[in-house]
Amino acid sequence: MIRFFQLGFFIGLIFWSISISWVYEAINFYGAGSLLSFFMTALIICYLSIYFGLFGIAIKYFEKSKLKIFILPSVFFILEWIRSWMLSGFPGQNLGIIFDYFWGLLPIIGVAGTSFVIILIICILLEKMRMAYKLSISSILILLLIFGPGHYQEGGSEKLRISIAQPLSNDLYVLKEITNNTDTDIVVWPEAVSWYNENIFSNINEKTIIGGFFRKEDTKIYTSIINSSTGHTYDKRNLVPFGEFQPFGDLLTPISNFFNIQNSSLTQGKYSQNKSDWSGLVCWEIVFNSTFVNRVKNTKYIIHISNDSWYGDSMPELHLRHARARAVESNKWVVRSTTDGISQIISPRKEESSEKINRGEIGYISHEITLNTNDTWYVRMGDLPLLVFSFITLLTALIIDFRKKYES
């Protein structure tokens, strides 16, 4: 059992070392220095690798179970779910998001459910059963992933022309100049460009700005998306540990002081917030399944704003991939504006998406989107159906194993 944990842990070390190199860049950005940044990144990699180790234990423990082909995908799904909220959550890099040609079932089961199906296919192919059964069942599942409804969704009939701005910095003069050059009534600005007040929209030619701002409410400080015309606000709920809040209260204040972090006392937004016809997600909120489903439900399109400048070179591409997956999951356009890239107006149908504003470029894009009030099955139900199935499957397997040991 220990050997299987060690093997899983070792595979995890390799996977996470490749996948989250941006964590080192993010920590080092705040002045921790190379050595301490490396040490903290290594700790995070080791923590995440534990989940791979636990999956290795499950492979060994249930190797003789008749329900193995369902148990292992269930365990994998549960582990990814726990990882998404444990210690404030680290939900990115799901197996189901790696291969976009496997996104056929995203509108039904989402990215996490796609991870479940991929593990299920592997278990079927490795199971001792007739080759004809293996190939037929696994082929059907693969075809659903490749040619499922996620690749052939229809858009809404209502249309809207909208622009995104990418200023490279939080220079309001540059942002206003870009905004005035656009040919649309609505312009999306990136995350946290300034403190919010109505005066910052002076010298802008009769346009609605939907952008990221800091706002103060009594003694609380939020980082939010605000509509300049209506005042509608979405407050960021999934804050970045250390960068935006202290995960363990005052216990780690000396570390935050060492990093010289100025925004480590932001207030967490509520889970349920008043909605507009658009839904707003700030930065890595887009990778949290529960936040995404709750925020997007019953809205027409999605605004995603971010500042990826402190994440290094690898994170912006991954962030964009998550935004693309969310468009397919919800069958709603994702209008993504970032400070220095990568910005894009993303359709659930890849060929309809706008061009990208790449990293380090300044400018804007205007594009026509279609609005969709209908929610996909995944947006309506989230991960709950598969989560219930996975727990029931695991519990059943454990009860059967316990009864066998008791009877013997």
Secondary structure, 3 states (H helix, E strand, C coil): CHHHHHHHHHHHHHHHHHHCHHHHHHHHHCCCCHHHHHHHHHHHHHHHHHHHHHHHHHHHHCCCCCCHHHHHHHHHHHHHHHHCCHHHCCCCCCHHHCCHHHCCCHHHHHHHHHHHHHHHHHHHHHCCCCHHHHHHHHHHHHHHHHHCHHHCCCCCCEEEEEEEEECCCCCHHHHHHHHHHCCCCEEECCCCCEECCHHHHCCCCCCEEEEEEEEEECCEEEEEEEECCCCCEEECCCCCECCCECCCHHHHHHHHHHHCCCCCCCCCCCCCCCCCCEEEEEHHHHHCHHHHHHHHCCCCEEEEEECCCCCCCCHHHHHHHHHHHHHHHHCCCEEEEECCCCEEEECCCHHHCCCCECCCCCEEEEEEEEECCCCCHHHHHCCHHHHHHHHHHHHHHHHHHHHHHHHC
